[in-house]
Amino acid sequence: MQKQTSRSNFSGQLGFIMAAAGSAVGLGNIWRFPYLAAKDGGGVFIVCYIILALTFGFSLLTTEVAIGRKTAQSPLTAYKKINRHWGGIGILACLVPILILPYYCSIGGWIFKYLSIYLTGQGNAAASSEYFSGYISSSFQPLIYMFIFFAITAFIVYCGVEKGIERYSKVLMPILLVMVVGISIFALTLENTGTDGVVRTGLDGLKVYLIPDFSGMSVKEFFVILMDAMGQLFFSISVAMGIMVAYGSYVRKDTNLMRSINQIEFFDTLVALLAGLMIVPAVFAFMGEDGMSAGPGLIFVSLPKIFMAMGEIGNIIGFIFFLIVAFAAVTSSVSVMEAIVSSFMDYFGFTRKKSSVIVSIYTLIVGGIVCLGYSSLFFEITLPNGVVGQILDILDYLSNNCFMPLVAFLTCILVGWVVKPDVIIEEVTQGKYKFKRKWLYVVMIKFIAPIMLLFLLLQSTGLFNL
């Protein structure tokens, strides 16, 4: 079933860039990128990520934005318009944000909680090793903060494309960038004498973060880092989850698509690198090599300890940091919700209001279940990739380890071999705009990207390990 609805548009190229960059610059960049960079030895991960962003990420981003603009449809219906036999990709692409939104809002609630702590000058309390686990395992607070976070997300989506998503992205993204740059510079000035008597500085951490060290690295270790960097790109540029198809459908036909994509690519990579600069040098200065292996708990467990060690200024820095993360989380959650709302509007012919209400009810129910997954609904399960997790981890595993690589792989097969790359190239060059990396795009979408994605999919599902 598909009903035609009137379609909103971004006001111009800047509006699209800010909205798409806002989607890309989310928890994937501010939270996930730094801990992966720290875990994978800094410089090696950075080199792999940048190369992949300019090749693999560029190809997927270009494909999804072009599909969206060509069809003027959301992900649920766009793929069927490209080829009527391949509409199943749209169902998978729509399922990804449906799985992500509830647990993303739960994590957004965690961020708002920490923001409130530093706002009220109680940051030292968060430095306790048990604070984070105590908070998420409580019954009511996670539900309240999740609701506040989602209410802001839903309000922006409800306001629409130009008056909601574009307007708030134009305000939030410049503020976010200024704050990220400021905290990054501050992190480089840090100096600390550890309990072992060794003086470590932020600049020492910068070297670890940026300079690749391949010495003693096995092929297996490098492959793991490469797969981590490729998996991170899904989060960083918001591909394989329907978002860029939805945003592409709001882009005017007279917009220079390739220039916009290049700017989104640059902006996203810049913020990802700066996010690492905010965190990794500070962690190294105060915690040395041990702090580099903190994993997903890096910003909720390790950083509060560092802010406390900074003294009185630590509370201010902590507040600014979590404000940055909150801005990034909201802009991304807006894009995730928009991918679902726009799909319901296009497929069922619903109004934006009706679609927003339906998605809101679903998100609050499932998001509540996710929050309670650490308290009254707690259980543990070992996933196929070996991770022991709860409800949030199950949703994360299904969306990120299974469906996202699968959506990207099938998209490459569809565009590379079924409808052929010319379908995308014609859309990108519409208006006689140049496609300077056309040769790279064709090689990536037909050959290299599908092979890499197949390896990632097999590894993510635990079916292949070196």
N, C-alpha and C positions, 0 to 999 in steps of 0.2 A: 504493500500500500504506500502510495506517495502522492502528496498533494502539493500543489504549487503555492508558495507563500511569497509575499513581497520581501525583497532582500535589502538589508541595510548595507552600507559600505563605510570603510574608513574614509576620512575626509581627504586624505592624500598619502603620499609616500611616508612622510614623517610619522603620521598616526599609525600606519602599519608597522613601521620599524620599531617604534616605541612599544606597541602592544606585543609584537612577536618577541622582542628582546625581553620584555617583562615576563613573558611566558618562559623563555629560555633561562633567564636569570632567576632561578628559584632555589629550593633546598638542594637540588642536584648540584648547583655550583657552590653555594655558600656552606653546605653541610657535607655533602658526599664527596665533592672534588678534593677538599683539603685532607680528609682522612684517608682517601685512597692514595693521594700523592705522598702522604707521610708513610703509609704502610708499604708502598711500592718503591721506596728509596728516593723519592723526590724527582731528581733530574731525569732519570730514565723514563719515568711515567710522563713527565712534562713533554719530553721529546716525542714519545709515542702519541700522546694526546694531540699535540699541535699538527703532526703529520696526518693523523687520521681526521682531524677537524677539517683540514684543507682538501681532503680527498673523499674519504668515506662519508663524513658528515655533510660535506657540501653537496654530494650527489643525492643523499636522502632528503635533505632540506629542499633542494631545488625541485625534486620530483613531487613532494607533497604539496608545496605551495603552488606549483604549476597545475597539479590535478585539481586543487581547490578552485583556482581562478578559472580554469578552462570549463569546469562543470558548473560553477556557481552553486555548489552543493556541499553539505557537510559530509563527514566521512562515511556515515551509514548509507548514503545514497550516491556518493561521488564515484566510487569504484565501479558501480553497475553502469553508470553512464559512460565510463571509459571502455568497458567491455561487459556486456550483459551476462556473460558466463562467469565473471569473476567478482560478482557482488558480495561473495562471502568474505572477501578481505575487509569490506566495509563493516560487516558485522563484528569481526574480530577487532578492527580498529576502534570501533565504538565501545566494545566491551572493556578495553584497556582503561579508559578514563572512568568508566563505571566502577571498576575495581579499585582504582587509585584514589578517587575523590574522598571516600570515607576515611581511609587511614591517613591521607595527606592532611585532612582537617584535624585529625587527632594529634598528629605531630605539630601542626600549626598551633594547636591548643597548648602543647608543651612550651612552645616558643613564647606565646603570650604570657604564660605563667612566669617564666624566667624574666621576661620584660617587666612584669609587674613587681617582681622581687627587687630588681635593680632600680626601678623607678621609686620605690619606697625606701631605698637605702639599706636593704637587708641582704645585700649580695653575699656577705660572708656566710650566711646560713646555707647557701647553695653549694658552698665549697666542701661540705660534708660528703663523704663517700657514699653515705646511705640516702642522701637527700633525694636524688633523682628516682631511685627505685621506690622510695617511700611515697613520692608524689604519684607516680603512675599507677601504683598499686592501691591508692586510696579510692573510695567509692564515688565521691561526688565532684571534687575539684576538677578532674580531667574532663568530665562531662560539661561543666560550666564553661571552662576555657575553650573547649572544642566548639561549643555553641556560639560563643562570642566571635571566634575566628570565622566560623562558617557564615554567621550573620553578615559580616562585612563582605565576604566573598559573594554571597547571594545578592546582596544589595547592588553591587557593582554590575553583576551579570544581568540582573533584573532591569537596570537602567538602559541596557542595550549596547550596541556597538560603538557608536560615536559619542553618545552622552555618558556612557558608562565605562566600557573597557578602554577606549582611546583617551578619554578625558583624564581618567585617573592614572593611566600609564604615563602620560606626558608629564604629570606632576611627580609621581613616585620614582620613576627611573632616573632622572637627573639628580634628585636628592640622594637616592641610593648610591649612585656613582661617586658623588662628592664624599659621602661618608666612608665608602669603601677605600677610596684613595687616602683619606685622612688617617684612618686606622692602620692602613698598610704602612704608611710612612712612620707612624708612631711605633709600630712593631719592630721596625728596623733599628730604632734608637735604644731598645731595651738592653739591659746588662744585668746579669745575676750571678752570684757566687753560690754554687750548689753545695750540698752537704759533703760532697767529696773534695771540696776546696777548689774546684775548677771553675774559672770564670768563663761564662758563656754569654755571647751577645746575639742580638737579633740578626746581625750581619753574618755570624757563623751559621745561623739557621738558614739564611738566604742562600748561602753556598750549598748547603745540603739540599735545599729545595730546588735549585735551578741547575746545578752542575751534574751532568750524568756521570755515574760511576758503574761501568760495566765489569769491573774487575771481580773475578770469582763468581760471576753470574752464570748459571747453567741455562741451557736452552729451555728447560721446563719453566724456570723462574721468569725468563723473558717472555715466554708465551703467556703466562698468567698475567703479567703486567700489561701485555698487549691486549688481552681479552678484557681486563679491568678498564683500560682506557677506552676500548670500543663500547663496552657496556655503559660507561659514563656518558658517552656522547648522546645516547638516547635521552638521558635526563637533561643534559646541557642544552641541546638544541630542540628539545620537545618533539622529536620525530617518533613514528611508529605508535603514536597514541591518539591520532586523529586531530590533534590540536592545529598543526600547521595546514592541514587540509581545510579545516574550518576557517582559520584566519585568512588563508589564501582565497577562499570564496568571497571574502569581503573586500578584496583588493580591486581597485578600478582597472579597467582595461588599458588606460593610458599610462599606468605606472610602469616605470622601468624595473622590471622584476629582478633582473640580475644584479643591478646596483643595490636594490633593497636587500637581497639575499647576502651579498657580500658584506654589507654593513651589519646585518644581524649576526653573521658569522664572526666578524671582527669584534663586535661589542660583546658577544657571549664569551668568546675566548679570552678577551681582556678581563672581564669580570671574574671568570673562573680562575685565572692566574692571580688576580688581585685578592680573591678570596683566600687562596693559599698563602699569599703574602701576609694577610691579616693574621693568619692562624699559625702556620708552620714555624716561622721564626720565633714567635712568642713561646710556643710549646717547647721548642728546642732550647731557648734561653733559660727557661725555668725548670724543665724536666729532662733535658738531654735526649739521648737516643731512646730511652725507655718511654718517654711521652709520645714518641712518633708511632707507637704501635697501639694507641688507645682505641682505634677502630671507630665504629658508629657513635660511641659515647664521647667522642672528642669534644664537642661543643657543650654537652650537658654535664659532663663529669670533669674532664681535664681543664677546660677553660675557666670555670668558676674558681678553681684552685689558683690559677695564674692571676686572675683579677684580684683575688684576696692578697696574694703575695705582692701585688703592686702597691699596696697601702691604700690611702684615702682616694687617690685618683682611680683606683681599680673599679670602684662602684660606678663612676662616671663612664669609664671605658666600657664596662660591662653593659650599661644601659644603651650606649650608642651601638655596641655590637649587636645586641639582641633586637634593637630597633631596625638595624639593617636587615637582619635575618627575617624579621617580621614583615617588612616591606617586600622582600624577595618572595617569601612564602605566599603572601596575599596575591601578588601579580601572577604567580604560577597557578595557584588554586583557581583563580578566575578563569584562566585559559582551560584548565581541565574541566571545570563545570560548563564552560561555553561549548566545548566539543560535544558534550552530552545534550545540552539544551538545544543547540542548533540542529543536531541530528533528529531530535523529536519534532522540532518545528518543520523540518524538511520532509520527514517520512510520514508523520501523522497529520501535518497541517495545523498543529497546535499554535496558539499565540505564544509569544515570549513569556507572558505572565503565567499561562497554564503550564508550560514546559518547566519554568523555573520553580513553580510550586511543587510539581511532581518530583523533580530532581531533589528539591530541598527535603521533602518528606523522606524519600529514600535515604539520602545522605545522613540525616539526623538519626534515623533508626539504625542503620548499619554502622555509622560512626560511633554511636553509643555502645553498640556491641563490641566494637574494636577497643574502646576505652575500658570497658568492663573485662576485656580479655586479660588484663593484668591483675584483676581483683576477683570479683564473684564468678566470672566466667573463665578463670584461669585454667589452662591445660598446656601440656607440651607435646609437640609432635616432631619427629625427625623427617625433614623434607628430603626429596630425592638428591639434592645437592649436598646433603650432609649437615645442613644447618638445623639446629634444634630451635623451634620457635613457637609463637602463639598465633592468635587470629590475625594480627597485623602482619606477621611474617608470612602467613599463608597467602594473604591477598597480595603482598609484595612479590612473593615468589611466582604466583600465577601471572601477574601482570608483567613483571620485569624480566623474569627468567624464561617464561614460556611464550606469552602472547606477543610481546614487543619484538623479539628477534624473529618470530614467525611472520608477523605482519610485514616487517621490513624485508624479509627474504622473499615472501610471495609478491610484494610490490616490485622488487627487482626483476623477478621472473616475468611478471605481467608487462612491465615497461620495457625491459631489455629484450624479451623474446616473443611476446604475444602481440602487443600493439606497436612495438618498436620505439626506440628513443626519439624518433622524429616527432612523435606526438607531443613530447615535453619540449623539445627544441623549438618547434613552431610556436608554442605558447610563450616561451621565454623571449623569443625574438620578435614577437608581435609588436608592431609599431616601428619596425626596422632597428630595434635595439640589438647590440652585439652580444654574443655569447662567447666570451674569450676562452673559456675553459671547456668548450664543447667536446673536444677530443678526449679530455680527461673524463668528462661526464659519461660518454659512451663506453669507454673501457671499464670504468668503475661499475656502472649500472648493469652491464652485460656479463662481466667476468669476475672482477676482483671482489666487489661487494657481496654477491651471492655466496661465493666460497667462504669468505670471512664470516658471514652471518650464519652459514651452516655450521661452521666450527663453534661459533658462539652459542648457538642454539643447543648443540649436542653437549657442550661443556656445561651450560647453565642448567640443563635438565639432568645432569649427572650421567649421561650416556657415553661421554668420552672424557678421558683424562690422560694426560701424558704420564 
